[in-house]
Amino acid sequence: MKKYLLIIILFTFTYPSFAWNNHAGITYLILKDHWKNQTIPQVKVESLNSFLKQEKDSIQEVLSSSEDWALQKLPHLTKTNDNLKFSPKISDSDLVLPFYKALRVNPNHKAALYIQSVPAIEGKKLPLDELTTLHEKGKLVNETFISLNEGDTISADQVLISATDEPDYDLDLHLFEDNNSEVGKIYGFGLQPFGNPAVEYSSQAPFHMGFFYEPKIIFSLAGFLKKTYPELRIHQFSELSKLAFRKGHPYWGYRFAGWALHYIQDLTQPYHSSVLPRVSAAKQIGVQLVSFVGYQKPKNNMIEFVSGRHTLIEEYQYYLIKNLILSKNWNHPVVSSIMNISENEKTEWKSYDDVRTNVCREAYDAGDPTDEQLENLNITKYDRLYEESHPIHSILGSLLKNTSKHTRAYLDQLNK
């Protein structure tokens, strides 16, 4: 019976997964306030190969330490194959590919030197094909990226703003055995635990979602939900950021920190920390049982309704944030929620355990009320932006306030 239920529950968790669609815009608004009374550091642009060449004696030590931490935290994580580990003996001419393989990320990721044009910035545009390997570029076609040269000087906020969006460009694609990739066969992550392995963007889902607070019966029947990896990425990139700052590479200190922040920001989204908000374990099992005997409508409706609200809030957030930055509407209620964090609302980054016990717990608890409020709006999909007083802005403002406070907490411990 347990095996039977596990098989049918698997199909419940294959609806499309999304993330905050505008990390760069959100981070821009956060930094606009959080660093407003500080002198923002200026950093010299440096290629990834240059950084690795100078610090290659320390890279594997950092990655091994990070993996040791993750192996204790994530029982489903396997050790990195010895053949993939980063060696100081590698030729200086091409250290990037071995570095990616040692991290167990997409080896085709392009560590281009660029900044995202948030807000509009003049400069030479970087073609999307030099930034991402995605076949379906999605909303990236709406963005402008400015090419940089090694040795250029830019501000730290520009590095962070751009880097927080970057992991979605392809960093975690095709890493599982059933993703039809060579590295999927050697990285050791096994079969993709949920999502559709045949869908390009879906293959990154287990690295950008974290389910820790579902009912015990769900975990007992669908243990694959525990196989998520955002904590691994947060730890890896945070420790690399510390190394970069410590060794005098502030550009990569901020860029790696931006990569880590991406996953933290994703986990502040309730639909990334809760599988099906407001759907009880009994109902999840029940609709799957009746679908198994041919009655598909209850299951299809459940998935359609929940994924529809997930998509709605992501789509609306993307276009709203772009509009607010373009129009410089700093008095909008959503901007106020992001930028006005009171002393009582602030939180402190104490350890990596905060990701699960603080960030994900808060997002999970917000799942049910958020989903109910979105349902009550009677909006089936994004079609336009609403007036400032519309209740969707109260919902979105509450969620992004949490994103803001956790981003600030992480930033406050940088380079300490």
N, C-alpha and C positions, 0 to 999 in steps of 0.2 A: 504493500500500500504506500509506504514511504517513497519507494522508487517511482511508483505510478504518479504520485502527487508532485514529486520533484520534476518529472518530465513535463507535466502540464503547467506547473508554475513557471517554468523556464520561459514559456511563450508570453507570460504577462510582462516580462521585463525586457521586451525588445522594441518598445516604442522609441521614436527618435530621441536622441540626447543632444542637448544644446548647452551653451554656457553663456555667461554674460557676453553679449556680442560686441561690446564697446569698452574693453578694458582700458584702452588708451584714453578715451574721453573721460571715463570715470576717474582715472588716476590724475588726469590733468586738473579736474575740479578739486580733487582732494589736495594735491600739492599746491594749487593756487592759494588755498587757505593755510595748509599746515606749515608751509615754508615761507609764508608771507613776511615774517619778521626776521628771517635769516638771510645771510648772504649765501646764495646758492653756489656750491662749488663748481668750478670750471675744470673739465677733464680733457685729456688728450685722447683722441680716438686711436684705437689699437686693434690690429687684426687678431683674430683668435689664434692663428698659427704663431704669431709673434709672442703672445702671452704664453702659449704652451711651450714654445721653444725656451723661453727664459725660466720657466718654472716646472719643467718636465720632471725634475727630480722629486717634486712634492705632490704631483697630481695623483698618482696611484695611492699614496698614503692617505690622502683626503678621501678618495673614493672608497677605499677599503674600510676606513673608519666609519664612513656614512653607511656602507652596506652592513657592517656589524650592528649598527644601531637599528637599521631597518629589519634585519633578520630577527632581532628580538621582538620588534613591534609587530611584524607581519609574518605570521606562521606559514602563510602560503607562498612567501617569496623564496626563490631558490638562489643559490650562490652563483655569482658570475663565473662562467667558465674561465679557467686559467689562461686559455689562449686569447681571451678578449681583453685581458688586463693591460693597462697602459704601462709601457716600459720606457725608461729613460734612454734605452739604446735605439729607439726608433729614429729613423732619419729625420733631420730637422726640416726637410723639404715639404713633408706632408704629415703633420701631426693631427690634423683635424679629424680625419676618418678614424684613426685608432682611438682618439679621445671619445668620439661619439659611440663607438662600439663598447668601450669600457664603461660608458654611462648607460648603455643599453637604450639609446634613443635612435630615432630614424637616421641612418648613416648618410642619407641624402639631404639632410637639412642644410640650408645655405646660410652660413653666418655672415650675411652681407653687412656692410657698414652703411648705416642709414638712420634716419629718424622719420617717424610718422608725422605728417603735417597736421598737428593738433596744437593750436589753431593753425590757420593757413600760413605756410612758410615758403619763401622763395628759394629756388635752387633747382639743380638738375634732378629730374624725376628718375626714380629707379623702376625699371620694368618689373611687373609682378613675377615673371618667370625667373628673375634673379633673386627673388625673395622666398618663393614657396614652390613645392613640387605638386601642390594640389591640382587635380584636373578640374574640379569644380571650385572656382575661386570665390563663389558666394558673394558676401558683402565686401570683400577686399577690393572688388572693382570700383567701389564707391570711395575708396581711400586714396590718398596721395602719399607717396614715400619719396623722400629726398635722399639722394646718394651722398655719401661722405667719403673722404679719403683718409687713409692712415696719416696721423699727425695733425688733423684738424682739431680745433678746440671747440667744444660745445658745453652746455650746462648739464649738470647732473640730472635735473628734472626731465630734460629731453631724452636722456638715456632711459630713465625709468619709465616714462610715459610710453615710449616705443616698445620697450622690452616686456611690459606686462601683457601685451597683445600677442607676442611672438610665439609662445608654445602652441597656439591654435593654428599656426601656419603649416605645421606638419611634424612637429617634434616627436609626437607620440603615435604616429601612424604606422600601421602594418607591423606591429611588434609581436604578434601572437602566431602560433603555429599554423592556424587556419586562415591567415591573412594573405597567403600567396606571395610571400617574400622570403628571401634567403635568410635574413636576420631572424625572422620569426621562428625558423627552425633551430637556431643556435642560441638565442637569448635566454631560453629557459622559462618563459612566462606561461607556457602551456597553451591550451586552447583559449580563445577569447571567452571570458566567463559570461558576459551578457552583451546585448547589442547585436547588431547584424554584421558578422565578419566580412560579408560581401559588399558592404557599403563603406566607401572610402573613409568618410569623416567619422563613422561610428566606431571605427577601430581604436580611436583614442579614448573612448568613453571611460574605461576602467581606470585611466590615469587622471581623470578630471572629476570623478565622483567618489564620494565616500559614505557608505551606509553602515552606521554603527549602532543605531538605536531602534531598529525594527523589532517587532515582537519576536520572542524566542522561537515561536513555532515557524515563523517565516525563515529564520536562519537555520533551523533544524531541517527544514524541507528544501531550502534553497541556499545551501552553504556557499554556492558560487557568488552570492552577493557580497561576501566578505572579501573577495579577491579584487580589491581596489588598491591603487598605488600612488595617490597624490602625496601621501606623507613621504614616500621615498623620494619623489621629485623635489619636494620642499626642502628636505634635509640635504640632498645632493647639491642643489643649487645654492642653498644658504651657506654651506660649508665651503663651496668653491668661491662664493662671494667674500667670505672671511679671508680666505687665502689670498685672493686678489688684492684686497685692501691692505692686508698685512705685508705683502711683498711689493707694494707700490704700483698697483695697476688699478687705479680708481674707476677707469672706464668699465673694465670687466667686473669690478666690485659692484657697481650699480646695475650692470646689465644682467649678471647672474641673479642679483637680488630681485630685479624685475621679473625674471623667469619664475622664481620662487613665489613671488606675490601673485602671479597669475593663478596658481593652484589654490592659494589661500582665498583669493577673491571668488573663484568658482565655488568653493565650499560654503561661502556665505549665502549662496542661492539655495532656497529650500528644496527645489527639485533636483539638486545635486547631492543633498544629504538625506533625502527621504524618497523611497521608491514610488509609492502611490499615496500621497497625502489624502487623508479622509476616507481611505478605503481600508476597512478592517481586514485582518488576516482571514477571518471567516468568509468574508465576501470575496476576497481574492481567490480563495480555494474553491468556493461555491461556484463562481462564474466559470472557472476553469473546468470544473467537473461537468457542468451542463454543456459546455462547449465541446467537451470530449465526446459526448454522445450526440453531437450534431446541432445543438442550439447555440449558435455563435453570437447572436445579437447582444446579450448582456455583457460578454467579454469585450466585444468590439466597441460598444458604447462606453464602457468604463475606461478603456485605453484611449479612445478618441477624446473623451471629455478631459481627462487629466493631461494628456499630451497637448491638447488644444490650449489649455490655460498656461501650460509651461511655455509653449511657443508664443502665445500672446504677450506675456510679460517680457520675454526676451526681445521680440520684435519691437514692441513699443519702446522699451528702454533704449534700443539702438538708435532709432530715429529721433527720439526726444532729446537724448544727450547731444547728438549731432546738431540739432536745431538750436538748442540752448547755447552751445558754444559759438555757433555761427552768428547768432543774434545778440550774443553777450547779455543774455537775460539772467543776470545773477540774482534776481529777486524771485525767480520761480520757486515754488515750494519744494520741488525735487532738488534744486541746487542748494537751497537753504538746508535741507536735510543732510546733504553731503558735506557742506562746508561749515555748518554750525554744530559742532560737537561740544556739549557742555562738559564741565569737569566731572559731573556725576555719570556721564555717559562714556567717558574715556575708559579704556582697558589697558592692560600692560601685558607685553609679551614676556612670559617668564621662561618657557621652555617649549620644545617641539610638541610636548603633550597637549599644549593649548589648542593645537589644530583639532584634535578630536574632542577634548573635554569642554572647550569653550566655543570655538568657531562652529563646528559641526553640530554640537548640542543645541546651540542657539538657533541655527538654521532649521534643524529638525523640528524644534518646538514651534517655529514660525510656519511650518508647512501647512498644518490644518487650517488655522485662521486665514492665512494668505489664500489658500485654494478656495475656501468658502467665499471670501470677499470678491475674488475674481469671478467666481461663478455668478454671484449676485449682480455683477455688472451687466450680464446678458450681452456680452461682446464675444462673438465667436472667433474673430481673428482681427489682427491689426489692419486698419484701413485708413486711418488718419490720426493726427494729434488733436487732443481735446483741449477745451479751455482750462485755464489754470485751476479752477475750482473743482474740476472733475475728480471723483473719488479714486480714480486709477492712480492719480499722483500721490495720494496719501499712502496707498499700498506700496507703490514703487519707492517713495521716499523713505518709508520704514525699512525696506530691505536694503536700500543703498546706504542708509545711515550705518547699518551693521557692517557693510563692506568698507565704509569709510573709517570707522573706528578701528577695525582690525588691520587695515592697511597702515594707518597711523602708528599703531602699536608696533608693527613690524619695522616700520621706518625708523622709529625712535631707538631701536636697538642696533641699527646698522653701524658698522665700523666702530664698535665699542670693544 
